[in-house]
Amino acid sequence: RSLTTPGGSRFSQLATPTRNSGFIRECSQVQVLDLKLRKEDQENADLGMKSKEDFMQQLTLRFGSIRKAWFEVLDPFDFGKIGFQEFCDRLRQVGYHGNMKELWGELVAENEVVLRLKDLDPKTVQLMSGFRNTLSKKYGNMLNAWKKGFDPRNLTMIGKEAFVKQCQQDGVEGDAAQIFDNLKENHSAKCITLREFDLAASQALARDDREMMIEADCHGKPSPLNMSFDERQDRTFSIRWSRAQSLVARSVLQGIEKQANDADLGCESLLGLKAILIKKFGNLATAWRVALDPLGQGHLSFEDWCNAVRNRVGYHGDLRALWTEVAKPNSGHVSLNDLDPASAQVLWSFRSLLLDTFGDLMTAWNEGLDPKRRGKLEEHDFAARAQALGYEGDLKELFQLLVAEPHKKYIVLRDLDPAASQAFFRGDTKSLTLYGSQSGPSASPRHWTGKCLSRGNSKTAGSESPHSGEGSPCFPSSPSSSSQPKRSKSPAGEAPPVHRPTRITLWSEELGLRKRQGAEQRASDELSLQLGAKTLKDYRRLLINRFGSLVAAWRYEFDPDYTGRLSYVQFMMAVDRIGGYTGGLKQLWAEFDSEVEAAKKGGAQKERSEVTLQDFDKDSWDLMEAFCHAVVDKFGCLVEFWRALDYSNEEKLDDVTFLSHCQEIGPEGFSSRQLQRLFKLLIPVPMEGRRLIIEAD
């Protein structure tokens, strides 16, 4: 049987509605009406974008322009185009609530499957394309346009007025102010940077691609069929990139060199060198010791001189010309006398006075200048000591020449002579190794700054030294000349052997004596550690050091079972268990036995078979015995006495509580000092760190 639609007459005639079906039909109609009303209310309350006009207006209000909205939201990765799926995702982000398919059909051109910026804002795209084409045609690429036209002073940014002016000069068509606003990423910014000007140019600058070769290759290359072999080779990307990077590296090196030359304010002449040294160190003598000759050699070779003035001072002139100007002709070294003869003469005269008076500079420092062994001298102390020694020159000038740095207010032994300071620190207090095999007036002038002689030997040295006419104040005599005694020949014509100890021999003997003394001391210390205690006195000291007291040693090592006495065998086993005693055990037993000691003095000799704490420490025994009897007499037993002391039931007492409670409750007749000693004796092993006593103690 064929039926018509449910609304037809035939269906109504055949299907008679029941009461239940009618109720269900009415409920369904109510639900449909409710959903329809809710949807209408939601659509009326929804103020979001629902059409193309609302979409374009909202993008302009939120981002400032359609172009900025495209690069920030729709195409943030700068692909130039987006598909329908990406378009829908971006619409959800900006809050579009209309029909996306209808909007896509309105925006996308016919027969197109992607959306481009020109579909949204063709006027802006045409304006920006003309701007880039004009600049690329004039400068070659956008990076050159930025560096040569818009930012020639390398300020990394440009303002709106300068941008508009430069666009007019370059012949850019269109509104330059609108171009500037389109390039800005921040609405409130007043300037744009290279990244906003052109992102590809910014990336090319970051990788040092000044010609933007990668972007040029991406936009197309000429056909190799229209080029010769050489042109094809030159157009190879690797060759062009290598050339470009070489130019970049060369320009960077030139910039570094130019920056270094601009910052180079060093001296280029001897006068300039002296001026810098005086300005930095106060005088040339201090500059020589601190900067030029810090090792205290007294002279510098050509290589050492060049390293010093170039690296430590900053001289940037001709080093060979400077050496010729400072050093003497045919000389292999320079000294302070060549750089500043006046200061050298002052220092040499003072050192000559010290050598004449004391023989060497270390003795002069210890006995003449610093007899109190302070290790340093202020200016007033130095002036007083130098004047007392008979120095007649300018004391203030001498002190300034000796001080190591301008801001220091004192001098030390190293300022007077570095070699003497080194000898002092290696233990040579007798100046035996001050200058190797020679010292004092006989020292070689190459081994110290001062080329001076003692006044007594100056005439001899002046008559015999081949350097007496070279302009230096004085030179030392050779130890093989008049300073050595002449050997007398024997009757047979043979010279008798002369054995004279040299300074090296004396220093070797001194070192040998120190080594022997040190070895003997170490052997003695090691032997004393290995031997241990041999007498009763030493053994008691050993027990006190190990256990804190003799009572603790007895209670917890000798007599842990509290028997009160030890037999001979038990005592020997305890001594062996404790260790540290290396003497005779019978002798130790005999020393403990008071009756044996009394028998040795004349009484009847009677050996005992046991030893007690009284034999260990009679004073402590007497104190503890007296205290115990006093406690028992007053309290009946020690347990009751402990309960009286520990009335707060803390089960432990410190020294202060023990002392105060004993003074309060008794027993009487014991001083505070005795109670404190008794407390220390009751502690089991004080060396272990416990400072409280308990009932068991």
Protein Blocks (a to p, Z undefined) as FASTA:
>chain_A
ZZddfkbmklmmmmccdfklmmmmmmmmmmmmmmmmmmmmmmmmpmcdfbfklmmmmmmm
mnopaklmmmmmmmmnonopacfklmmmmmmmnopabdfklmmmmmpcghiabdcfklmm
mmlmmmmmmmmmmmmmmnopaklmmmmmmmmnonopacfklmmmmmmmnopacjfklmmm
mmpmbfkbcbdcfklmomklmmmmmnopanommlmmmnopcdfklpcfklmmmmpmklmm
mmmmmmmmmmmmmmmmmmmmmmpccdfbfklmmmmmmmmnopaklmmmmmmmmnonopac
fklmmmmmmmmnopabdfklmmmmmmcghiabdcfklmmmmlmmmmmmmmmmmmmmnopa
klmmmmmmmmnonopacfklmmmmmmmnopabdfklmmmmmpmbfkbcbdcfklmomklm
mmmmnopanopmmnojaghjlpcfklpmblcddfklmmmmmmmpmklmnopabdcddfkl
mmpccddddfkopacddddddfklmmmmmmmmmmmmmmmmmmmmmmmmmnopabfklmmm
mmmmmnopaklmmmmmmmmnonopacfklmmmmmmmngoiabdfklmmmmmmmmlmmmmn
opacdddfbdcfklmmmmlmmmmmmmmmmmmmmnopaklmmmmmmmnonopacfklmmmm
mmmnopehiafklmmmmmmmmpmblmnopabdcfkZZ
